[in-house]
Amino acid sequence: MPISRRDVLLGGAASAALLPLATPVRAQAKEVVIGVIYPLSGASAQIGVDAQRAFETAADIVNKNYDFDLPMAKGEGFTGLGGAKLRLVFADHQADPQKGRAEAERLITQEKVSAIVGTYQSAVAVTVSQICERYQIPFLSADNSSPSLHRRGLKYYFRAAPHDEMFSTAMFDFFDALKKKGQKIETLALFHEDTIFGTDSANAQLKLASERGYKIVADIKYRANSPSLTAEVQQLKAANADVLMPSSYTTDGILLIKTMGELGYKAKNIVAQDAGFSEKALYDAVGDKIPGVISRGSFSIDLAAKRPMVGKINDMFKEKSGKDFNDYSSRQFMGLIVMADAINRAKSTDGEKIREALVATDMPGESTIMPWAKVKFDEMGQNNNADPVLLQYTGGKFVTIFPPQAAVADAIWPMP
């Protein structure tokens, strides 16, 4: 059953009539309204459901008092705004850029949000960020990875997480490191959907392959949400590359692996551009067919061993969702924390003042749940200090295998 849009009030203040007279500030405290726009129905609905739980976890951190070394954790609500509480308004873009545009405008003009966070699909981030720019409302791109998003000259666009050029660079650094150890990696096959996500990913990988001396033996663009990938997989099988590099969302990723099985094609190695290959649904459906698959990421639960609050916050999320944080939900959580921290420092819900606070952000990596050096935005709103990791799916879970300073295990190469 599709999930309809709903407004979620998290940690709302009690009725003013019931508050003691000694606390007039709390009685009069304003609320800070942030719009959250995700696919809550359709093929990507599970992403939206998980995102809701991630944002609700972040809102709990903001609205309640926790002993974490995390911005907004200590103290209740927005201390810079007299203890105002955070209210999230969720909107459903159904993976449609034009619905995203309309919902962003509704959030701004009717719900009066002070900022927007989104959107999973990069194609939707394009239209949502354009609306935010028009209305001078800050937009934080929580989990969109297309590099072109931050290069459009927008003043109100910000991204704390890595983009696909950063992710792809980590992949090629990994290949180079394996080659130095004597592994044979010469040929690559690119497989990518035809939206901005897939196109930007492939362009980054083509450029890096040329610079690093790897041969692209297949560069296959397919129609997103295609009912069949038989012809494309036949091309992949004929190319028989040393590494298959897919850039696909969940349903396409499942169809790819199932079609490979039907046609008797087993890739020597798969190094994926996250997306569907970070999703539990894919591994529930076809995980037995791809033991040892590698995906890039921003987050690893392994970090909890070095930073205990990561495990504690993950437990909060798991209580709501039944899942551990993954690459998407962790970025969504941190996206809202970064935005809330800026609003708190701005001591205002005015768009321009929030934008100025975002520009001034300088958050140490140790004060996040991510393996990042820090959060600090460049002149285009991109955080270039968000260090990617590579994760390998083995034993029914992901473990960090690269870079060496973050790895907890050596890569199994080639795939079993």
DRENFI-51373 format. One line per field, with one value per residue (C-alpha): chain; y negated, x negated, z; residue number from 1; residue in one letter. Coordinates in pm, 1 decimal. Layout:
// DRENFI-51373
unit = (A_...) $
v = (Y_...) $
u = (X_...) $
w = (Z_...) $
pos = (NUM_...) $
code = (a_...) $
// end
This chain:
// DRENFI-51373
unit = (A_A_A_A_A_A_A_A_A_A_A_A_A_A_A_A_A_A_A_A_A_A_A_A_A_A_A_A_A_A_A_A_A_A_A_A_A_A_A_A_A_A_A_A_A_A_A_A_A_A_A_A_A_A_A_A_A_A_A_A_A_A_A_A_A_A_A_A_A_A_A_A_A_A_A_A_A_A_A_A_A_A_A_A_A_A_A_A_A_A_A_A_A_A_A_A_A_A_A_A_A_A_A_A_A_A_A_A_A_A_A_A_A_A_A_A_A_A_A_A_A_A_A_A_A_A_A_A_A_A_A_A_A_A_A_A_A_A_A_A_A_A_A_A_A_A_A_A_A_A_A_A_A_A_A_A_A_A_A_A_A_A_A_A_A_A_A_A_A_A_A_A_A_A_A_A_A_A_A_A_A_A_A_A_A_A_A_A_A_A_A_A_A_A_A_A_A_A_A_A_A_A_A_A_A_A_A_A_A_A_A_A_A_A_A_A_A_A_A_A_A_A_A_A_A_A_A_A_A_A_A_A_A_A_A_A_A_A_A_A_A_A_A_A_A_A_A_A_A_A_A_A_A_A_A_A_A_A_A_A_A_A_A_A_A_A_A_A_A_A_A_A_A_A_A_A_A_A_A_A_A_A_A_A_A_A_A_A_A_A_A_A_A_A_A_A_A_A_A_A_A_A_A_A_A_A_A_A_A_A_A_A_A_A_A_A_A_A_A_A_A_A_A_A_A_A_A_A_A_A_A_A_A_A_A_A_A_A_A_A_A_A_A_A_A_A_A_A_A_A_A_A_A_A_A_A_A_A_A_A_A_A_A_A_A_A_A_A_A_A_A_A_A_A_A_A_A_A_A_A_A_A_A_A_A_A_A_A_A_A_A_A_A_A_A_A_A_A_A_A_A_A_A_A_A_A_A_A_A_A_A_A_A_A_A_A) $
v = (0.0_-331.8_-566.0_-903.6_-1223.0_-1314.3_-1577.0_-1438.3_-1642.1_-1514.2_-1599.7_-1868.0_-2095.2_-2034.9_-2264.1_-2608.7_-2586.2_-2289.6_-2442.2_-2588.9_-2967.2_-2959.2_-2854.3_-3123.5_-3087.0_-2722.3_-2815.1_-3072.8_-2878.9_-2877.3_-2569.2_-2524.7_-2358.2_-2166.4_-1997.5_-1646.8_-1529.4_-1161.7_-884.1_-759.9_-561.5_-374.0_-152.4_-343.5_-368.1_-157.6_-412.3_-681.0_-478.0_-417.7_-785.0_-885.3_-674.1_-830.0_-1182.9_-1099.6_-972.5_-1298.3_-1498.6_-1308.7_-1410.0_-1774.5_-1788.2_-1590.0_-1594.1_-1336.6_-1302.0_-1264.3_-1463.5_-1550.6_-1894.3_-1955.2_-1654.2_-1837.9_-2051.5_-2036.6_-2192.9_-2489.5_-2664.6_-2951.4_-3004.4_-2983.7_-2607.2_-2595.2_-2238.0_-2083.6_-1977.7_-1776.8_-1790.3_-1493.3_-1514.2_-1238.6_-1305.0_-949.7_-953.4_-1208.6_-1531.8_-1731.9_-1606.8_-1698.9_-2051.1_-2085.6_-1939.5_-2167.2_-2469.3_-2344.7_-2295.8_-2648.7_-2841.7_-2646.5_-2469.2_-2765.5_-2549.9_-2720.5_-2463.9_-2144.7_-1820.9_-1548.0_-1360.9_-1017.8_-1045.9_-1303.5_-1382.9_-1502.8_-1704.7_-1908.3_-2042.2_-2068.6_-2272.8_-2504.8_-2583.1_-2638.2_-2875.9_-3075.0_-3117.7_-3158.6_-2854.7_-2644.7_-2294.3_-2020.9_-1739.2_-1458.7_-1158.4_-1269.8_-1185.3_-1334.9_-1567.3_-1817.9_-1909.6_-2145.9_-2299.9_-2495.5_-2822.2_-2786.4_-2985.6_-2780.7_-2430.9_-2234.0_-1874.8_-1731.5_-1384.7_-1276.6_-1283.1_-1019.7_-1160.5_-1125.7_-777.6_-666.8_-796.6_-569.1_-275.1_-341.3_-395.2_-48.9_101.3_-56.7_82.2_432.5_415.8_326.1_648.6_846.0_872.7_861.1_574.7_447.3_428.5_265.7_280.7_-14.5_44.3_-260.4_-394.3_-688.7_-949.9_-1215.2_-968.7_-700.8_-942.3_-1143.1_-822.7_-677.6_-1003.0_-1008.9_-647.0_-692.6_-985.1_-798.6_-484.6_-691.3_-866.0_-546.7_-319.0_-84.7_33.1_-9.9_293.4_214.8_-113.5_-23.7_-280.3_-135.5_-283.2_-321.4_-82.0_121.1_436.2_635.9_620.5_931.7_754.6_548.6_850.9_1037.7_750.6_767.8_1142.6_1102.4_832.2_1049.0_762.1_803.9_574.9_495.9_147.3_95.2_-234.6_-121.8_-171.2_124.8_268.8_241.0_393.2_693.9_738.4_715.4_991.8_1217.2_1174.2_1250.9_1576.7_1667.7_1609.4_1791.1_1481.9_1459.0_1141.0_1191.2_896.6_634.7_290.3_94.6_-273.8_-218.8_-300.3_35.0_222.2_72.9_179.3_474.7_544.9_630.4_875.1_1032.2_1095.1_1194.5_1181.1_1550.2_1483.2_1212.2_1306.0_1070.8_780.6_447.9_116.0_-229.9_-409.1_-696.5_-502.8_-185.7_-45.7_63.9_-294.6_-219.6_-37.5_-364.5_-606.0_-456.1_-712.7_-571.3_-241.9_-413.3_-631.3_-330.3_-151.0_-443.2_-417.7_-39.8_-64.0_-273.6_-91.9_261.1_201.6_78.8_-246.0_-200.6_-436.3_-620.1_-639.0_-754.9_-1038.2_-1132.6_-1145.2_-1361.3_-1586.5_-1690.7_-1733.3_-1961.2_-2169.1_-2192.0_-2294.8_-2578.7_-2701.5_-2693.9_-2896.3_-3137.5_-3194.1_-3255.2_-3082.8_-3335.7_-3166.4_-3400.8_-3383.5_-3002.7_-3005.8_-3221.7_-2978.7_-2683.0_-2864.2_-2906.0_-2537.2_-2373.9_-2049.0_-1806.7_-1454.2_-1316.6_-1503.1_-1310.0_-945.5_-931.9_-847.8_-1201.7_-1443.4_-1722.1_-1907.3_-2232.4_-2361.2_-2510.2_-2806.2_-2573.3_-2419.8_-2089.5_-1929.2_-1798.7_-1641.6_-1354.4_-1058.9_-758.2_-395.6_-67.7_208.5_577.8_792.2_1108.8_1332.2_1153.5_808.0_529.9_488.5_200.9_303.9_-31.7_-271.0_-102.2_-348.4_-259.2_109.4_383.3_667.9_737.6_755.1_1099.8_1072.5_1208.8_1252.1_1602.6) $
u = (0.0_-157.6_-253.3_-84.3_-255.9_-218.0_-334.6_-529.0_-559.7_-853.4_-892.5_-623.8_-587.7_-304.0_-4.5_-89.9_203.6_45.6_-298.7_-402.0_-404.7_-776.5_-860.8_-716.6_-1004.1_-915.4_-549.5_-627.7_-903.1_-864.2_-913.8_-1158.5_-998.5_-1216.9_-1083.7_-1199.7_-1128.4_-1170.3_-1000.4_-734.7_-539.3_-625.3_-924.9_-1157.4_-912.6_-1128.2_-1407.6_-1163.2_-1041.8_-1399.6_-1479.3_-1185.6_-1326.1_-1671.4_-1531.4_-1311.7_-1623.1_-1803.9_-1501.5_-1506.3_-1870.8_-1778.6_-1468.6_-1592.0_-1905.7_-2178.7_-2534.8_-2684.2_-2970.9_-2741.9_-2610.9_-2258.5_-2272.9_-2328.7_-2038.2_-1678.9_-1571.8_-1739.3_-1921.6_-2000.5_-1625.4_-1515.3_-1459.5_-1237.7_-1160.8_-1215.7_-914.5_-961.0_-715.4_-753.6_-662.6_-646.3_-814.2_-746.4_-1087.3_-945.2_-1146.1_-834.2_-647.0_-959.9_-942.3_-574.7_-623.3_-919.1_-709.0_-425.8_-659.6_-792.8_-472.7_-216.7_-409.2_-646.6_-955.6_-1285.3_-1495.3_-1459.9_-1658.5_-1639.9_-1607.3_-1763.2_-1735.1_-1976.6_-1734.9_-1483.3_-1751.6_-1795.4_-1438.4_-1400.2_-1720.7_-1608.1_-1286.4_-1481.9_-1714.2_-1420.9_-1272.2_-1612.5_-1554.3_-1861.9_-1863.2_-2085.1_-2148.7_-2173.5_-2246.0_-2256.1_-2588.9_-2589.0_-2893.4_-2716.6_-2466.5_-2700.4_-2843.0_-2537.1_-2618.3_-2346.1_-2391.4_-2151.0_-2272.5_-2488.5_-2614.3_-2802.7_-2855.8_-3087.6_-2990.7_-3058.4_-3392.0_-3516.4_-3366.3_-3506.5_-3851.8_-3844.9_-3757.4_-4050.3_-4283.9_-4172.7_-4240.1_-4587.4_-4663.4_-4556.2_-4770.4_-5072.4_-5006.2_-5016.4_-4644.5_-4544.7_-4304.6_-4315.3_-3960.9_-3645.1_-3277.6_-3053.2_-2680.5_-2471.0_-2118.7_-2031.1_-1948.2_-2186.6_-2309.7_-2415.8_-2548.8_-2760.1_-2892.3_-2996.5_-3161.0_-3369.9_-3474.6_-3558.5_-3785.5_-3960.5_-4007.8_-4177.1_-4402.1_-4497.0_-4548.6_-4249.1_-4065.9_-3688.3_-3562.7_-3191.6_-3010.5_-2643.3_-2372.9_-2028.4_-1684.8_-1611.0_-1339.0_-1368.6_-1150.6_-1435.3_-1815.4_-1877.9_-2047.7_-2263.7_-2376.1_-2463.0_-2699.0_-2851.8_-2900.5_-3073.3_-3303.8_-3398.1_-3577.8_-3799.3_-3562.2_-3192.9_-3104.7_-2725.7_-2554.3_-2194.8_-1913.8_-1764.3_-1508.3_-1747.9_-2028.9_-1813.4_-1710.5_-2074.5_-2190.4_-1891.8_-1946.9_-2316.6_-2220.4_-1969.7_-2227.3_-2509.2_-2726.0_-2922.3_-3126.5_-3486.4_-3443.9_-3176.5_-3260.1_-2933.8_-2850.8_-2639.5_-2270.4_-2087.7_-2402.1_-2388.7_-2027.7_-1918.5_-1636.6_-1886.7_-2077.0_-1754.9_-1662.9_-1994.4_-2267.8_-2348.8_-2442.4_-2699.0_-2904.2_-3197.0_-3048.0_-3213.2_-3031.2_-3156.8_-3010.6_-3021.6_-2959.3_-3062.9_-2920.1_-3279.9_-3340.1_-3146.4_-3452.0_-3649.7_-3361.9_-3109.2_-2836.2_-2805.5_-2683.7_-2446.9_-2289.7_-2269.4_-2074.8_-1828.7_-1777.6_-1748.9_-1476.0_-1270.8_-1355.4_-1460.6_-1782.7_-2134.6_-2241.2_-2359.2_-2524.2_-2197.4_-2037.4_-2363.0_-2397.6_-2033.3_-2079.6_-2391.7_-2229.8_-1959.4_-2210.6_-2425.0_-2121.9_-1990.0_-2333.4_-2345.1_-1998.2_-2098.3_-2414.1_-2219.1_-1976.4_-1721.7_-1483.5_-1561.5_-1692.8_-1983.3_-2103.7_-2085.9_-2280.7_-2550.1_-2572.8_-2605.9_-2888.0_-3063.7_-3024.2_-3345.0_-3242.2_-3518.5_-3482.5_-3499.5_-3175.5_-2987.0_-2888.5_-3086.5_-3451.3_-3497.5_-3780.5_-3527.2_-3229.0_-3332.1_-3174.6_-3362.5_-3237.2_-2999.5_-2846.8_-3037.3_-3217.2_-3545.8_-3648.4_-3399.3_-3634.0_-3470.9_-3518.2_-3481.8_-3271.9_-3262.0_-2953.2_-3065.7_-2905.0_-2573.6_-2708.4_-2934.2_-3288.0_-3524.7_-3816.4_-3953.2_-4125.8_-4382.4_-4335.7_-3964.5_-3979.0_-3894.8_-3960.8_-4151.9_-3956.0_-3860.2_-3979.1_-3870.0_-3511.3_-3445.1) $
w = (0.0_-107.6_171.7_138.1_236.3_599.8_837.8_1129.0_1444.9_1643.9_2006.8_1998.6_2300.6_2541.2_2535.6_2672.1_2910.3_3085.0_3127.8_3462.6_3479.8_3557.5_3199.4_2969.5_2720.5_2657.3_2626.9_2361.1_2182.2_1808.5_1595.8_1310.4_1009.2_762.3_450.5_366.2_13.2_-83.0_-281.9_-39.2_-299.6_-616.4_-689.9_-454.4_-163.8_69.5_31.4_142.7_440.4_556.9_502.0_723.4_1004.9_957.9_970.1_1268.5_1449.5_1371.5_1489.2_1819.1_1859.1_1796.0_2012.8_2313.3_2526.0_2457.8_2579.2_2230.2_2079.9_1792.1_1693.5_1830.6_2067.4_2395.0_2506.6_2387.2_2061.9_1895.7_2178.1_1941.2_1898.3_2261.4_2262.3_1952.8_1846.4_1504.6_1300.9_983.0_693.6_458.3_89.3_-172.6_-509.2_-640.2_-817.1_-1062.9_-1111.1_-1195.5_-889.1_-693.9_-831.6_-735.7_-388.5_-318.5_-411.3_-190.0_105.2_66.6_-10.5_194.6_468.8_515.3_560.6_640.9_451.9_248.0_263.5_-3.4_-240.7_-320.1_-701.6_-842.3_-1125.5_-863.6_-682.5_-1001.9_-999.1_-620.8_-585.9_-865.7_-677.3_-354.5_-537.1_-671.7_-324.0_-151.2_69.0_157.8_9.9_151.3_-92.3_162.9_-56.9_-421.5_-582.4_-932.5_-957.4_-1181.6_-908.3_-724.1_-1044.1_-1154.0_-980.4_-715.0_-392.9_-180.1_-273.7_-25.2_-12.9_285.8_133.2_-150.5_-517.1_-780.5_-895.6_-538.2_-508.6_-844.7_-754.0_-448.0_-675.2_-908.0_-613.8_-499.0_-843.4_-850.2_-503.5_-609.5_-922.6_-710.8_-519.9_-845.5_-927.9_-1296.5_-1361.1_-1717.4_-1855.9_-1719.8_-1821.4_-1734.7_-1693.8_-1610.8_-1627.3_-1851.0_-1583.7_-1450.7_-1184.6_-1430.9_-1690.8_-1446.2_-1289.8_-1625.7_-1734.9_-1416.7_-1464.5_-1832.0_-1745.6_-1464.0_-1675.1_-1943.9_-1691.4_-1505.9_-1808.5_-1786.2_-2099.5_-2120.1_-2313.4_-2266.3_-2192.0_-2172.5_-2106.1_-2041.8_-1983.2_-1611.8_-1488.3_-1807.3_-1817.4_-1973.4_-1968.2_-2179.1_-2470.2_-2235.3_-2032.0_-2350.9_-2433.8_-2086.2_-2118.8_-2456.2_-2315.9_-2012.2_-1836.0_-1533.1_-1340.9_-1394.0_-1266.0_-1238.4_-1157.7_-1094.5_-846.0_-660.6_-904.6_-1198.9_-993.2_-902.8_-1267.0_-1377.7_-1142.6_-1219.1_-1594.0_-1555.1_-1382.3_-1653.5_-1927.9_-1747.9_-1703.4_-1381.2_-1350.2_-1237.9_-999.9_-935.6_-797.5_-779.6_-757.1_-444.2_-516.3_-535.4_-437.9_-88.2_-32.2_180.9_-65.5_-337.9_-119.9_6.8_-357.8_-518.5_-253.5_-293.8_-658.6_-581.1_-275.1_-243.2_-440.7_-357.1_-332.2_-258.6_38.3_284.3_602.2_778.8_1099.8_1171.0_1284.5_1603.9_1739.1_1730.3_1793.3_2040.1_1973.9_1620.3_1765.8_2007.9_1738.4_1506.5_1782.8_1793.5_1417.3_1431.5_1694.4_1450.7_1128.1_1217.4_1021.2_1072.6_910.6_553.2_308.2_239.0_581.7_741.9_490.1_539.7_916.4_888.6_628.8_873.4_1157.3_938.8_838.5_1196.3_1322.9_1068.2_1165.8_1531.2_1463.6_1242.7_1532.3_1259.8_1020.2_746.5_433.1_372.0_732.1_724.3_398.0_558.9_851.1_612.0_431.2_767.5_866.7_992.9_1165.3_1273.9_1141.2_1495.4_1566.2_1296.1_1251.1_925.0_841.5_706.5_783.1_840.2_693.9_532.4_212.5_-83.0_-286.9_-477.6_-165.6_-183.5_108.9_-33.3_297.8_286.4_245.6_71.7_172.4_-16.3_140.5_53.0_105.8_278.5_539.4_497.5_584.0_456.7_587.8_512.5_287.7_163.1_220.7_446.1_734.3_752.6_652.5_899.0_651.4_332.5_8.8_-120.2_-480.4_-716.1_-599.1_-464.6) $
pos = (1_2_3_4_5_6_7_8_9_10_11_12_13_14_15_16_17_18_19_20_21_22_23_24_25_26_27_28_29_30_31_32_33_34_35_36_37_38_39_40_41_42_43_44_45_46_47_48_49_50_51_52_53_54_55_56_57_58_59_60_61_62_63_64_65_66_67_68_69_70_71_72_73_74_75_76_77_78_79_80_81_82_83_84_85_86_87_88_89_90_91_92_93_94_95_96_97_98_99_100_101_102_103_104_105_106_107_108_109_110_111_112_113_114_115_116_117_118_119_120_121_122_123_124_125_126_127_128_129_130_131_132_133_134_135_136_137_138_139_140_141_142_143_144_145_146_147_148_149_150_151_152_153_154_155_156_157_158_159_160_161_162_163_164_165_166_167_168_169_170_171_172_173_174_175_176_177_178_179_180_181_182_183_184_185_186_187_188_189_190_191_192_193_194_195_196_197_198_199_200_201_202_203_204_205_206_207_208_209_210_211_212_213_214_215_216_217_218_219_220_221_222_223_224_225_226_227_228_229_230_231_232_233_234_235_236_237_238_239_240_241_242_243_244_245_246_247_248_249_250_251_252_253_254_255_256_257_258_259_260_261_262_263_264_265_266_267_268_269_270_271_272_273_274_275_276_277_278_279_280_281_282_283_284_285_286_287_288_289_290_291_292_293_294_295_296_297_298_299_300_301_302_303_304_305_306_307_308_309_310_311_312_313_314_315_316_317_318_319_320_321_322_323_324_325_326_327_328_329_330_331_332_333_334_335_336_337_338_339_340_341_342_343_344_345_346_347_348_349_350_351_352_353_354_355_356_357_358_359_360_361_362_363_364_365_366_367_368_369_370_371_372_373_374_375_376_377_378_379_380_381_382_383_384_385_386_387_388_389_390_391_392_393_394_395_396_397_398_399_400_401_402_403_404_405_406_407_408_409_410_411_412_413_414_415_416) $
code = (m_p_i_s_r_r_d_v_l_l_g_g_a_a_s_a_a_l_l_p_l_a_t_p_v_r_a_q_a_k_e_v_v_i_g_v_i_y_p_l_s_g_a_s_a_q_i_g_v_d_a_q_r_a_f_e_t_a_a_d_i_v_n_k_n_y_d_f_d_l_p_m_a_k_g_e_g_f_t_g_l_g_g_a_k_l_r_l_v_f_a_d_h_q_a_d_p_q_k_g_r_a_e_a_e_r_l_i_t_q_e_k_v_s_a_i_v_g_t_y_q_s_a_v_a_v_t_v_s_q_i_c_e_r_y_q_i_p_f_l_s_a_d_n_s_s_p_s_l_h_r_r_g_l_k_y_y_f_r_a_a_p_h_d_e_m_f_s_t_a_m_f_d_f_f_d_a_l_k_k_k_g_q_k_i_e_t_l_a_l_f_h_e_d_t_i_f_g_t_d_s_a_n_a_q_l_k_l_a_s_e_r_g_y_k_i_v_a_d_i_k_y_r_a_n_s_p_s_l_t_a_e_v_q_q_l_k_a_a_n_a_d_v_l_m_p_s_s_y_t_t_d_g_i_l_l_i_k_t_m_g_e_l_g_y_k_a_k_n_i_v_a_q_d_a_g_f_s_e_k_a_l_y_d_a_v_g_d_k_i_p_g_v_i_s_r_g_s_f_s_i_d_l_a_a_k_r_p_m_v_g_k_i_n_d_m_f_k_e_k_s_g_k_d_f_n_d_y_s_s_r_q_f_m_g_l_i_v_m_a_d_a_i_n_r_a_k_s_t_d_g_e_k_i_r_e_a_l_v_a_t_d_m_p_g_e_s_t_i_m_p_w_a_k_v_k_f_d_e_m_g_q_n_n_n_a_d_p_v_l_l_q_y_t_g_g_k_f_v_t_i_f_p_p_q_a_a_v_a_d_a_i_w_p_m_p) $
// end
